Amino acid sequence: MSNLYTNILNTQEDRSLPDLSSIPTPLTDDDNMGFGKYKDTKLKDVPIKHLAWMVQETTDYPRVQRSPRWTLVIEWIKSKK
């Protein structure tokens, strides 16, 4: 859509698709934890107590910036309901 400012500033509307190639795939039970005490342990073998601790940390301290891997593990936990 063109308007007065678009013509003056010589801009165009961006209709390109976002780059989705950098979006990580969801984790599976056979993926490794990837960090911390259980770094090389498959997610399905990580003690439930540790996973519960991670959820509690995320709940108690929501503004703490977490690693992308932490976020993926939390999403994996949520998928288990």
Rosetta blueprint (number, residue, H / E / L):
1 M L
2 S L
3 N L
4 L H
5 Y H
6 T H
7 N H
8 I H
9 L H
10 N L
11 T L
12 Q L
13 E L
14 D L
15 R L
16 S L
17 L L
18 P L
19 D L
20 L L
21 S L
22 S L
23 I L
24 P L
25 T L
26 P L
27 L L
28 T L
29 D L
30 D L
31 D L
32 N E
33 M L
34 G L
35 F L
36 G H
37 K H
38 Y H
39 K L
40 D L
41 T L
42 K E
43 L H
44 K H
45 D H
46 V L
47 P L
48 I H
49 K H
50 H H
51 L H
52 A H
53 W H
54 M H
55 V H
56 Q H
57 E H
58 T H
59 T H
60 D H
61 Y L
62 P L
63 R L
64 V L
65 Q L
66 R L
67 S L
68 P H
69 R H
70 W H
71 T H
72 L H
73 V H
74 I H
75 E H
76 W H
77 I H
78 K H
79 S H
80 K H
81 K L
